[in-house]
Amino acid sequence: MQAVMLCAGKGTRMRPLTYTRPKPLLFVGGKTVLEHNLETLAKCGVEEVILVVGHLSELIIDFVKRSWKGMKISFVYQSQQLGTAHALYLARDLVEDEFLVLNGDDLYSPGDVQRVISATSPSILAKEVNDLSNFGEVKVNESGHLIEVVEKPRDRKQGLANTGCYFLSKNVFDLIASLKPSPRGELELTDAINSLAEEEDVLVAIARNWLPISYPWNLLDANETLLSELEDSNVEGEVEEGATITGPVVIGKGSRIRSGSYIEGPCYIGENCKIGPNCYLRKYTSLEGNCKVGNCVEIKNSILLKGSKVPHLSYVGDSIIGAYSNLGAGTKIANLRHDGESIKVVVKGERMDSGKRKLGAIVGDCCKFGVGTLIAPGSVCGPFSWTEPGSYVKLLLGPFTLLRRDGTEERIDENKLVCSLSEEERRLFEIAKRTTC
């Protein structure tokens, strides 16, 4: 069986994280989104995957070649973002009669994928949600077949959401070829699916465990769900006498948990991390690898990407910290408003209600926060943003921006910046320069 995974999007709603990586390479629950989905497909009997890539495609291709050993994987390049139907159409010469289609930036369980595969082709996977305003609505008739998919209804209502997973045959390409661009100028796969539903029955399979990742805080939701599935600890690193571990915890090779550390599982600690002494990792925390959590640091329900450091006297709650970022001593990331209202976050230039009562900061790669920096709930910090000691970050700090203690901002001198970077940080620097223009 074949699968086509759509991985070409820019993921603009996930910025600042996607300035330096495509969405499928976001880290959650101990692996990238791409790894989770490839493993799911392998469990469902898929033997070949065609990845349609675009934004930062070289990172996906390099990652697969270095890190994935499994089913056959080939690549198709979408040079222009002309829509999901266009992306699928580019793979038309590589697929056989029947094939699976799924988004490369959401998470699918083996059980759900098997449900859509087991249905009589063609089929669509849908899930009941409380708020359809961020999803396409799947309308179903009494026999369980598709009437139509309505793109993102404006009103917040309960209903069946389109998960972006389909089981199709090659006749869908004839329908795509006859599509006209939507009002936003793209060829929409849902339009082809609606045309298909007019010609034949399209069965609607119901998902149970689909995890959509539309916004940065959804990554924290997915991380909690995935870590909740841990049943037993897997400790390959060193745990010193005097450290306490409760609940299931994964500790990778080369990692060291020093005396006085208290780790409350489920947690994931990747390879070559340095934890402690005397720190507190609370439930649903994931450290990608080569991270440092030092003395008198508390981290709760957060994701720290590769090489990030929280060395001294800091609190990080309900946050995502980008790769190779450093929080100076006494940096505090607040995650709760005094009035108890939900946290608002700047997404694509507009403040958006996250619906979260507790949400900290979304921090891009290679950020440096000076000693005693305070960060307000829902703040977004672009890659290579810095703060002076004693600064207060509120709402938004742009890429390559220095925030001074008096609240003024200035552009960081990139020539001076690049001289201080490691080889890996320079690679991220070059990517960020390209994507933040």
HELIX and SHEET records of a PDB file:
HELIX    1   1 THR A   12  MET A   14  5                                   3    
HELIX    2   2 LEU A   17  TYR A   19  5                                   3    
HELIX    3   3 LYS A   23  LEU A   25  5                                   3    
HELIX    4   4 VAL A   33  LYS A   43  1                                  11    
HELIX    5   5 SER A   57  SER A   67  1                                  11    
HELIX    6   6 THR A   84  TYR A   89  1                                   6    
HELIX    7   7 PRO A  110  SER A  118  1                                   9    
HELIX    8   8 LEU A  132  ASN A  134  5                                   3    
HELIX    9   9 VAL A  172  ALA A  177  1                                   6    
HELIX   10  10 LEU A  189  GLU A  199  1                                  11    
HELIX   11  11 PRO A  216  SER A  228  1                                  13    
HELIX   12  12 GLU A  414  CYS A  419  1                                   6    
HELIX   13  13 GLU A  423  THR A  435  1                                  13    
SHEET    1   A 7 LYS A  72  TYR A  77  0                                        
SHEET    2   A 7 GLU A  48  VAL A  53  1                                        
SHEET    3   A 7 GLN A   2  CYS A   7  1                                        
SHEET    4   A 7 GLU A  98  ASN A 103  1                                        
SHEET    5   A 7 GLY A 159  SER A 169 -1                                        
SHEET    6   A 7 SER A 123  VAL A 129 -1                                        
SHEET    7   A 7 LEU A 203  ILE A 206  1                                        
SHEET    1   B 2 PHE A  27  VAL A  28  0                                        
SHEET    2   B 2 LYS A  31  THR A  32 -1                                        
SHEET    1   C 2 GLU A 137  VAL A 140  0                                        
SHEET    2   C 2 LEU A 146  VAL A 150 -1                                        
SHEET    1   D 9 ASN A 234  VAL A 235  0                                        
SHEET    2   D 9 VAL A 249  ILE A 251  1                                        
SHEET    3   D 9 CYS A 267  GLU A 271  1                                        
SHEET    4   D 9 THR A 285  GLY A 289  1                                        
SHEET    5   D 9 ILE A 303  LEU A 304  1                                        
SHEET    6   D 9 ILE A 320  ILE A 321  1                                        
SHEET    7   D 9 ILE A 362  VAL A 363  1                                        
SHEET    8   D 9 VAL A 380  CYS A 381  1                                        
SHEET    9   D 9 LEU A 396  LEU A 397  1                                        
SHEET    1   E 5 GLU A 238  VAL A 239  0                                        
SHEET    2   E 5 ARG A 256  ILE A 257  1                                        
SHEET    3   E 5 LYS A 274  ILE A 275  1                                        
SHEET    4   E 5 LYS A 292  ASN A 295  1                                        
SHEET    5   E 5 LYS A 309  HIS A 312  1                                        
SHEET    1   F 8 THR A 244  THR A 246  0                                        
SHEET    2   F 8 TYR A 262  GLU A 264  1                                        
SHEET    3   F 8 TYR A 280  LEU A 281  1                                        
SHEET    4   F 8 GLU A 298  LYS A 300  1                                        
SHEET    5   F 8 TYR A 315  GLY A 317  1                                        
SHEET    6   F 8 LYS A 332  ILE A 333  1                                        
SHEET    7   F 8 LEU A 374  ILE A 375  1                                        
SHEET    8   F 8 TYR A 392  VAL A 393  1                                        
SHEET    1   G 5 ASN A 326  LEU A 327  0                                        
SHEET    2   G 5 LYS A 368  PHE A 369  1                                        
SHEET    3   G 5 TRP A 386  THR A 387  1                                        
SHEET    4   G 5 THR A 401  LEU A 403  1                                        
SHEET    5   G 5 GLU A 409  ARG A 411 -1                                        
SHEET    1   H 2 LYS A 344  VAL A 347  0                                        
SHEET    2   H 2 GLU A 350  ASP A 353 -1                                        
END                                                                             
